[in-house]
Amino acid sequence: MISKTRKQKIIKEVQLHPTDSGSAHVQISILTKRIEELASHLKKNAKDNHSRRGLLAMVADRQAHMKYLEKKDPKGFAALNKKLGLKKSA
C-alpha cells in the first residue's frame, strides 16, 4: 500500500496541471508504483494467491490506461514510458 505522502509525491511528478489528480498519466504512475510494491511482496510470499490476483488486475488496468494514452497522446505516452521505465504496450 502506498502512503498518502508518497502518493502525493508521485502525482506531483507527472500531473499535467496543478489540480490534476486523475488523468491517465497520474493513474498509470500510481498503478506502476503499486505493481512494483506488490511484485516485491510476492517474491517473499510466493503462495499468496489472493495478492497475485490483485496484481494481475492492476497490470490489466494499467495496460488499458496505457493503450488509451497511446491513442490519445502519443508524445505524452512516450515521455511517461521513458520516465517510468516501462516498455511499449503490445
N, C-alpha and C positions, 0 to 999 in steps of 0.2 A: 504494500500500500504506500502511496506517495503522500508525504506530509503536505499540509496546506502551503507552507512557505516554499517548499521545493516545487510544488505545482505552479505557484505564482511566478517563480523564477523561470520555469520552462515557458510559461505563457509570455512573459516579458521578452524572452529571446526571439520569439517567432511571430508575435502579434503584428497585424497589418496596420492597425491604428490604436491609439491609447485605450479605447474601450473594447477592443476585440478580445473575446474570451471563448468564442465558439466556432471560429472559421475552420475550414478543413486543415489549414496549416497547423493551428493550435491542437486540434483533435489528433492529428497524426503524431505530433510531437509527444503529447501526453501518453497516447497508446504505446508509442515506441518505448518510452521510459518504463511504463508498467510491464510491457512484454519482457524487457531486459531483466527487471527485478524478479518476475515470476519464473523466467528461464533459469536464473541462478538458484532460486528456491527448488526448482525441480531437479537440478543437478545434485542437490543434497538429499532430496526426498523423492527418489525415483518412483515410488509406488503411490504417490499422491495423485490418483486419477481424477479426482474432482477438480484440483487445480489445473491439471493438464487440459481438461475440457474447457475451463475458463480461458486458458492460454490460447487454445485453438480458436475460440470465439473472438478473442481480441485480435488475433492475427487476421482473421477473416474480415473483421470490422475495419482494421487499418488498411487492408488491401482494397476494400470498397471505397474508402475515402481517398486513397491514392489514385485509384482509377478515375474517380470523379475529378480530382485536382488536375491530373494529367490532361484530361479532356478540356477542362475549363481554363486552365492557366499553365501551359507547358513550361514557360520560363520559371514561374514560381515553383512548379513541381521539381524542376531540375535543381534549383537553388536549395530547396528543402532537402532533397535527396542527398546533395553534397554535404549540407550542414549536419544532417543526422547520420550520414554514412550508410545509407540504405542503397540497395540495388534497384535498378529499373524494374517496374512492375511487369508482370507477364501478360 
